[in-house]
Amino acid sequence: MFKDIAIDQCDFDRYTFVDVRSPSEYREITIPGSVNIPVFDDGERAEVGTLYKKVSKEVAMERGLEIFSAKLPRFIKECKKLDGQIVVFCWRGGMRSKAAATFLDLMGMKTLRVQGGVRAYRHWVLKGLEEFEMKSDTFVLNGGTGIGKTAILKELQKEGYPILDIEGLANHRGSIFGEIGLTANNQKTFDSLLFQELKKLKKSPFLLFEAESKRIGKLLLPDFLVEVKEKNAFHLFIEMPMKMRVDHILQEYRLHEHHEEFVEAFRLIKRRIHSPVANEIEAELKEKNYERILELLLEYYYDPRYRHMANQYPAERRVTIKVHSIEEAYQEIKKLLQEKSSLVPVQ
């Protein structure tokens, strides 16, 4: 017989999680890394739910069993393709995961079920973020738009430096233009991915992440992370020539492929830009002269906001690094991290 397991007892590196809920539920929130092998599709779930509410629990269960029975061969076949200890879950650890775990067990596949389902997982994540204590030395990477902060972090991460890639977890670049060409994660998914990374990095001797505001697009950072950035972290400020920054933005955003998204995003900030400059940007948008548009946005919108933010941090908790390329910035930050932390990368 299958056994229930509490979410805080799960080995996330060893277990293979199977989410048996419908595809839409899976997209809304799941345990990161889980595989979706649904008991019901979205339409079937709605049908069974309607029977439960309008007829009776017994009728709903009978219909659910009828639907799932027809899918059992495929369900078992898909689960047999998986490696590792299988752990199934549904929303509350109810009938769907019970049925799935029971049939897998009958087929000789040792199975666990998450007690309380994904709802228990969500509560565990929120509690974990609320109670999380940042004990590592913290470094924050700052710099004007276009200096390649994410690229720098990724290069450091490749070498084993403890990096928290917040924008990567959000799938959003952080600015009003940050979702161009991307689909941002929802808050539940972001929270789950963030907590997972923080747990992995908890014992790291130091931590480096990019300076972010409280909000990334529609997503909110936990209070403790904002507080660490504002009150305790050491800040690394990168300065780079305008031309290099414009080139980086053009390479990363591929604005010629996402013109309409770019235009729509600009409209959201137009009123915050001095009218003559805003009018010039609009004229250049019609010509798709992205290089000039970016120069204007950096000079009159992003850089003034950046300078205002940079002046908030005292001199003893900040350093400025002037470079001409991402590679140069990456090398200089490596030197500075080792100097300030007297530590080597985590291998």
GUDRENSE-265611 format. One line per field, with one value per residue (C-alpha): x negated, y negated, z negated; residue number from 1; residue in three letters. Coordinates in nm, 4 decimals, decimal comma, padded with zeros to 6 digits. Example, Ala and Ser with C-alpha at 12.3 -4.5 7.8 and 13.67 -1.06 7.14 Angstrom:
<rs>
u = [-01,2300|-01,3670]
v = [00,4500|00,1060]
w = [-00,7800|-00,7140]
pos = [1|2]
code = [ALA|SER]
</rs>
This chain:
<rs>
u = [00,0000|-00,1257|-00,2331|-00,1682|-00,4642|-00,4682|-00,6024|-00,8823|-01,0042|-01,0335|-01,3735|-01,3369|-01,6648|-01,5834|-01,2055|-01,0219|-00,7021|-00,3924|-00,1177|00,2066|00,4209|00,5552|00,3254|00,4703|00,4170|00,0602|-00,0096|00,1267|-00,0992|-00,2943|-00,5979|-00,8971|-01,0322|-00,7160|-00,5701|-00,2042|-00,0241|00,3381|00,6161|00,8669|00,8252|00,9813|01,3177|01,3401|01,2495|01,5287|01,7737|01,6894|01,6961|02,0414|02,1727|02,0251|02,1961|02,5293|02,5936|02,3925|02,0470|02,1176|02,2228|01,9187|01,6840|01,8411|01,7983|01,4441|01,3535|01,5072|01,2974|00,9743|01,0190|01,0158|00,6865|00,5112|00,2979|00,1587|00,1169|-00,0800|-00,2880|-00,3839|-00,4773|-00,6955|-00,9086|-01,0103|-01,3241|-01,3505|-01,0997|-00,7574|-00,5630|-00,2130|-00,0034|00,3184|00,4708|00,5439|00,4146|00,7623|00,9263|00,7246|00,3854|00,5267|00,6569|00,3311|00,1131|00,3338|00,3174|-00,0569|-00,1032|00,1102|-00,1197|-00,4172|-00,5488|-00,6494|-00,4688|-00,4376|-00,1668|-00,2143|-00,0077|00,2203|00,1230|00,0076|00,2092|-00,0155|-00,3167|-00,1986|-00,1541|-00,5010|-00,6583|-00,4872|-00,5841|-00,9393|-00,9734|-00,8179|-01,0587|-01,3706|-01,6864|-01,9603|-02,2772|-02,5252|-02,7209|-02,5234|-02,6455|-02,4104|-02,4937|-02,3804|-02,4156|-02,2237|-01,9958|-02,1910|-02,5170|-02,4424|-02,3872|-02,2079|-02,4800|-02,7446|-02,5577|-02,5221|-02,8949|-02,9729|-02,7189|-02,8926|-03,2074|-03,0264|-02,9639|-02,6454|-02,4097|-02,0418|-01,9057|-01,5837|-01,4902|-01,5481|-01,3128|-01,0540|-01,1103|-01,0923|-01,3701|-01,2410|-01,1542|-00,8374|-00,9928|-01,0943|-00,8365|-00,9081|-00,9487|-00,8837|-00,5915|-00,6442|-00,5784|-00,2846|-00,3388|-00,2864|-00,5412|-00,7890|-00,7565|-00,8127|-01,1202|-01,2638|-01,2218|-01,3771|-01,6856|-01,7173|-01,7156|-01,9931|-02,2017|-02,1284|-02,4658|-02,6680|-02,9309|-02,8043|-02,5316|-02,5177|-02,2017|-02,0910|-01,9405|-01,5635|-01,2791|-01,0019|-00,8100|-00,9250|-00,6486|-00,3430|-00,5478|-00,6427|-00,9703|-00,9537|-01,0157|-01,3307|-01,5092|-01,4303|-01,5382|-01,8704|-01,9381|-01,8515|-02,0150|-02,2912|-02,4250|-02,7447|-02,6649|-02,8671|-02,7931|-02,8915|-02,9441|-02,9734|-02,9718|-02,6319|-02,7110|-02,7928|-02,4709|-02,2593|-02,4256|-02,3524|-01,9854|-01,9487|-02,1039|-01,8971|-01,5546|-01,5517|-01,3203|-01,2681|-01,0889|-00,8750|-00,7965|-00,4324|-00,5172|-00,7865|-00,5472|-00,2824|-00,5340|-00,6566|-00,3014|-00,2851|-00,5767|-00,5348|-00,3790|-00,6826|-00,9182|-00,9626|-00,7283|-00,9872|-01,1861|-00,8729|-00,7650|-01,1059|-01,0881|-00,7457|-00,8786|-01,1739|-00,9389|-00,7634|-01,1004|-01,2009|-01,5257|-01,5839|-01,9383|-01,8333|-01,5217|-01,7308|-01,9790|-01,6916|-01,5295|-01,8572|-01,9574|-01,6228|-01,4333|-01,6416|-01,9706|-01,8165|-01,6154|-01,9272|-02,1346|-01,8636|-01,8621|-02,2427|-02,2742|-02,0749|-02,3650|-02,6509|-03,0063|-03,1242|-02,8735|-02,9378|-03,2019|-03,1938|-03,3547|-03,4106|-03,4400|-03,3930|-03,2456|-03,0571|-03,3706|-03,5708|-03,2934|-03,2790|-03,6530|-03,6544|-03,3626|-03,5370|-03,8394|-03,6274|-03,4185|-03,7272|-03,8793|-03,5696|-03,4599|-03,8031|-03,6286|-03,6480|-03,3613|-03,1412|-03,2247]
v = [00,0000|-00,3488|-00,5797|-00,9478|-01,1792|-01,5327|-01,7953|-01,8976|-01,5364|-01,5135|-01,4740|-01,7118|-01,5996|-01,2275|-01,2013|-01,2195|-01,4183|-01,3401|-01,6020|-01,4179|-01,7334|-01,8805|-02,0749|-02,4157|-02,3437|-02,2353|-02,5613|-02,7662|-02,6095|-02,2882|-02,1540|-02,2664|-01,9869|-01,7771|-01,5849|-01,6356|-01,3040|-01,4026|-01,1807|-01,4186|-01,6781|-02,0208|-01,9277|-01,6021|-01,7773|-02,0282|-01,7464|-01,5528|-01,8715|-01,9605|-01,6143|-01,6475|-01,9824|-01,9267|-01,5514|-01,3675|-01,2657|-00,9020|-00,9797|-01,2043|-00,9319|-00,6719|-00,8981|-00,9817|-00,6158|-00,5473|-00,8221|-00,7229|-00,3513|-00,4184|-00,6075|-00,3601|-00,1821|-00,5125|-00,6476|-00,3421|-00,3440|-00,7103|-00,6541|-00,3545|-00,5857|-00,7850|-00,7323|-00,7483|-00,7219|-00,8338|-01,0769|-01,1666|-01,4633|-01,6484|-01,9634|-01,8460|-01,4903|-01,3665|-01,1147|-01,1805|-01,1216|-00,8347|-00,6574|-00,7166|-00,5954|-00,2911|-00,1734|-00,2330|-00,0311|00,2525|00,2554|00,3114|-00,0456|-00,1728|-00,5044|-00,7887|-01,0555|-01,4141|-01,4665|-01,7651|-01,7916|-02,1051|-02,3183|-02,1967|-02,2666|-02,6244|-02,6874|-02,5417|-02,7742|-03,0853|-03,0000|-02,9271|-03,2629|-03,4453|-03,2868|-03,2737|-03,4203|-03,5442|-03,4552|-03,4691|-03,7799|-03,9471|-04,1303|-04,3152|-04,3840|-04,7285|-04,9198|-05,1098|-04,9320|-04,7457|-04,6733|-04,2992|-04,2253|-03,8979|-03,7850|-03,8643|-03,6644|-03,3660|-03,3627|-03,3708|-03,0954|-02,8725|-02,8937|-02,7899|-03,1268|-03,1282|-03,3319|-03,4052|-03,4846|-03,6609|-03,7721|-03,4202|-03,2816|-03,5450|-03,5016|-03,8800|-04,1374|-04,3735|-04,6899|-04,8022|-04,6442|-04,3342|-04,0918|-04,1600|-03,8214|-03,6403|-03,5057|-03,5912|-03,3310|-03,3870|-03,4714|-03,1143|-02,9715|-03,2490|-03,1947|-02,8209|-02,8618|-03,1329|-02,9262|-02,6249|-02,8276|-02,9928|-02,6521|-02,5338|-02,8443|-02,8719|-02,7346|-02,9309|-03,1574|-03,4525|-03,5314|-03,7589|-03,8820|-04,1677|-04,4834|-04,4685|-04,6820|-04,5348|-04,4547|-04,2681|-04,3224|-04,1993|-03,9852|-04,0826|-03,9996|-03,8799|-04,1559|-03,9993|-04,0061|-04,3743|-04,4513|-04,2699|-04,4677|-04,8005|-04,7571|-04,4977|-04,4161|-04,5410|-04,6994|-04,6616|-04,9377|-04,8763|-05,1644|-05,1050|-05,3295|-05,4081|-05,2408|-04,9083|-04,9211|-04,9926|-04,7053|-04,4656|-04,5652|-04,5224|-04,1750|-04,0604|-04,2083|-04,1616|-04,4604|-04,4194|-04,0910|-04,2465|-04,5950|-04,6104|-04,4919|-04,7595|-05,0315|-04,9261|-04,9225|-05,2712|-05,4047|-05,3009|-05,5285|-05,8074|-06,0505|-06,0158|-06,1450|-06,5134|-06,5832|-06,6833|-06,3654|-06,1482|-06,2967|-06,2277|-05,8654|-05,8272|-05,9633|-05,7243|-05,4331|-05,4911|-05,4539|-05,1624|-05,3401|-05,1355|-05,2509|-05,6163|-05,5228|-05,3328|-05,6189|-05,8547|-05,6133|-05,5521|-05,9180|-06,0701|-05,7930|-05,5052|-05,6724|-05,9512|-05,6898|-05,4766|-05,7682|-05,8524|-05,4930|-05,4668|-05,7669|-05,5889|-05,3650|-05,4852|-05,4899|-05,2145|-04,9701|-05,0354|-05,0343|-05,1501|-04,9452|-05,1152|-04,8729|-04,8529|-04,5045|-04,2282|-04,0146|-04,2905|-04,3426|-03,9698|-03,9506|-04,2609|-04,1345|-03,8004|-03,9830|-04,2053|-03,9189|-03,7277|-04,0395|-04,1418|-03,7979|-03,6295|-03,3289|-03,1129|-02,9932|-02,7125|-02,3981]
w = [00,0000|00,0807|-00,2008|-00,2602|-00,3118|-00,4527|-00,2153|-00,4529|-00,4543|-00,0757|00,0866|00,3807|00,5371|00,5281|00,5723|00,9037|00,8487|01,0560|01,0599|01,1429|01,1636|01,4872|01,7244|01,6266|01,2559|01,3320|01,5156|01,2253|00,9616|00,9179|00,7368|00,9493|01,1657|01,1431|01,4380|01,5293|01,5934|01,5314|01,4039|01,5702|01,8393|01,7816|01,9294|01,7357|01,4133|01,4700|01,5422|01,2257|01,0191|01,1479|01,0605|00,7109|00,6495|00,8241|00,7891|00,5252|00,4145|00,5026|00,8602|00,9065|00,7783|01,0075|01,3101|01,2073|01,1773|01,5180|01,6790|01,5053|01,5731|01,9461|01,9054|01,6782|01,9412|02,0669|01,7130|01,5998|01,9174|01,8689|01,5050|01,5940|01,8107|01,5029|01,2988|00,9216|00,6391|00,7634|00,5448|00,6646|00,5595|00,6418|00,4915|00,1356|00,1287|00,2125|00,4420|00,7564|00,5988|00,3898|00,6998|00,8889|00,6016|00,5437|00,9048|00,9268|00,6103|00,7538|01,0570|00,8286|00,8461|00,5028|00,4603|00,2105|00,1944|00,0773|-00,2338|-00,1790|00,1886|00,3637|00,1226|-00,1613|00,0593|00,1205|-00,2535|-00,3173|-00,0578|-00,1947|-00,5518|-00,4417|-00,2658|-00,5604|-00,8101|-00,5892|-00,7455|-00,5161|-00,7068|-00,4176|-00,3238|-00,0470|00,2623|00,4965|00,8609|00,9760|01,2989|01,5611|01,8036|02,0706|01,8912|01,9042|01,5352|01,6060|01,8459|01,5826|01,3189|01,5502|01,6238|01,2527|01,1901|01,4469|01,2364|00,9200|00,7599|00,5469|00,7662|00,7134|01,0601|00,9595|01,3103|01,4393|01,1748|01,2649|01,6411|01,6536|01,6975|01,4319|01,6261|01,8034|02,1131|01,9194|02,0589|02,4262|02,5939|02,2652|02,0632|01,6982|01,4310|01,1995|00,8324|00,7115|00,9527|00,8772|00,5007|00,5424|00,7624|00,5374|00,2216|00,3933|00,4905|00,1502|-00,0195|00,2119|00,1419|-00,2304|-00,3400|-00,0838|-00,2430|-00,0376|00,2139|00,5177|00,6874|00,9095|00,7613|00,8010|00,6760|00,4640|00,7823|01,0948|01,3454|01,1555|00,9155|00,5616|00,3894|00,0274|-00,2268|-00,3722|-00,0352|00,0174|-00,3384|-00,2968|00,0194|-00,1434|-00,4850|-00,4816|-00,1351|00,0246|00,3621|00,6802|00,9320|01,2936|01,5365|01,9113|02,2220|02,3736|02,7064|02,5414|02,3396|02,6474|02,8334|02,5434|02,5356|02,9117|02,8937|02,5963|02,6737|03,0562|03,0848|03,4582|03,3752|03,1010|03,2313|03,1203|02,7680|02,7505|02,8664|02,6148|02,3285|02,4238|02,4089|02,0429|01,9495|02,2074|01,9583|01,7294|01,9999|02,0905|02,3848|02,6502|02,5803|02,5759|02,9089|03,0605|02,9405|03,1010|03,4287|03,4198|03,3411|03,6728|03,8450|03,6194|03,5377|03,2230|03,1568|03,1258|02,9262|02,6728|02,6395|02,5571|02,3121|02,1313|02,1124|02,0164|01,8394|01,7042|01,6097|01,3962|01,2040|01,1638|01,0295|00,7778|00,6544|00,6435|00,4123|00,1411|00,0388|-00,1849|-00,0516|-00,2871|-00,1349|00,2299|00,4997|00,8620|01,1391|01,4757|01,7675|02,1452|02,1830|02,0039|02,0039|01,8340|01,5786|01,5087|01,4435|01,2218|01,0134|00,9603|00,8211|00,6010|00,4610|00,3614|00,2081|00,0112|-00,1006|-00,1257|00,0213|00,3319|00,5521|00,4285|00,6279]
pos = [1|2|3|4|5|6|7|8|9|10|11|12|13|14|15|16|17|18|19|20|21|22|23|24|25|26|27|28|29|30|31|32|33|34|35|36|37|38|39|40|41|42|43|44|45|46|47|48|49|50|51|52|53|54|55|56|57|58|59|60|61|62|63|64|65|66|67|68|69|70|71|72|73|74|75|76|77|78|79|80|81|82|83|84|85|86|87|88|89|90|91|92|93|94|95|96|97|98|99|100|101|102|103|104|105|106|107|108|109|110|111|112|113|114|115|116|117|118|119|120|121|122|123|124|125|126|127|128|129|130|131|132|133|134|135|136|137|138|139|140|141|142|143|144|145|146|147|148|149|150|151|152|153|154|155|156|157|158|159|160|161|162|163|164|165|166|167|168|169|170|171|172|173|174|175|176|177|178|179|180|181|182|183|184|185|186|187|188|189|190|191|192|193|194|195|196|197|198|199|200|201|202|203|204|205|206|207|208|209|210|211|212|213|214|215|216|217|218|219|220|221|222|223|224|225|226|227|228|229|230|231|232|233|234|235|236|237|238|239|240|241|242|243|244|245|246|247|248|249|250|251|252|253|254|255|256|257|258|259|260|261|262|263|264|265|266|267|268|269|270|271|272|273|274|275|276|277|278|279|280|281|282|283|284|285|286|287|288|289|290|291|292|293|294|295|296|297|298|299|300|301|302|303|304|305|306|307|308|309|310|311|312|313|314|315|316|317|318|319|320|321|322|323|324|325|326|327|328|329|330|331|332|333|334|335|336|337|338|339|340|341|342|343|344|345|346|347]
code = [MET|PHE|LYS|ASP|ILE|ALA|ILE|ASP|GLN|CYS|ASP|PHE|ASP|ARG|TYR|THR|PHE|VAL|ASP|VAL|ARG|SER|PRO|SER|GLU|TYR|ARG|GLU|ILE|THR|ILE|PRO|GLY|SER|VAL|ASN|ILE|PRO|VAL|PHE|ASP|ASP|GLY|GLU|ARG|ALA|GLU|VAL|GLY|THR|LEU|TYR|LYS|LYS|VAL|SER|LYS|GLU|VAL|ALA|MET|GLU|ARG|GLY|LEU|GLU|ILE|PHE|SER|ALA|LYS|LEU|PRO|ARG|PHE|ILE|LYS|GLU|CYS|LYS|LYS|LEU|ASP|GLY|GLN|ILE|VAL|VAL|PHE|CYS|TRP|ARG|GLY|GLY|MET|ARG|SER|LYS|ALA|ALA|ALA|THR|PHE|LEU|ASP|LEU|MET|GLY|MET|LYS|THR|LEU|ARG|VAL|GLN|GLY|GLY|VAL|ARG|ALA|TYR|ARG|HIS|TRP|VAL|LEU|LYS|GLY|LEU|GLU|GLU|PHE|GLU|MET|LYS|SER|ASP|THR|PHE|VAL|LEU|ASN|GLY|GLY|THR|GLY|ILE|GLY|LYS|THR|ALA|ILE|LEU|LYS|GLU|LEU|GLN|LYS|GLU|GLY|TYR|PRO|ILE|LEU|ASP|ILE|GLU|GLY|LEU|ALA|ASN|HIS|ARG|GLY|SER|ILE|PHE|GLY|GLU|ILE|GLY|LEU|THR|ALA|ASN|ASN|GLN|LYS|THR|PHE|ASP|SER|LEU|LEU|PHE|GLN|GLU|LEU|LYS|LYS|LEU|LYS|LYS|SER|PRO|PHE|LEU|LEU|PHE|GLU|ALA|GLU|SER|LYS|ARG|ILE|GLY|LYS|LEU|LEU|LEU|PRO|ASP|PHE|LEU|VAL|GLU|VAL|LYS|GLU|LYS|ASN|ALA|PHE|HIS|LEU|PHE|ILE|GLU|MET|PRO|MET|LYS|MET|ARG|VAL|ASP|HIS|ILE|LEU|GLN|GLU|TYR|ARG|LEU|HIS|GLU|HIS|HIS|GLU|GLU|PHE|VAL|GLU|ALA|PHE|ARG|LEU|ILE|LYS|ARG|ARG|ILE|HIS|SER|PRO|VAL|ALA|ASN|GLU|ILE|GLU|ALA|GLU|LEU|LYS|GLU|LYS|ASN|TYR|GLU|ARG|ILE|LEU|GLU|LEU|LEU|LEU|GLU|TYR|TYR|TYR|ASP|PRO|ARG|TYR|ARG|HIS|MET|ALA|ASN|GLN|TYR|PRO|ALA|GLU|ARG|ARG|VAL|THR|ILE|LYS|VAL|HIS|SER|ILE|GLU|GLU|ALA|TYR|GLN|GLU|ILE|LYS|LYS|LEU|LEU|GLN|GLU|LYS|SER|SER|LEU|VAL|PRO|VAL|GLN]
</rs>
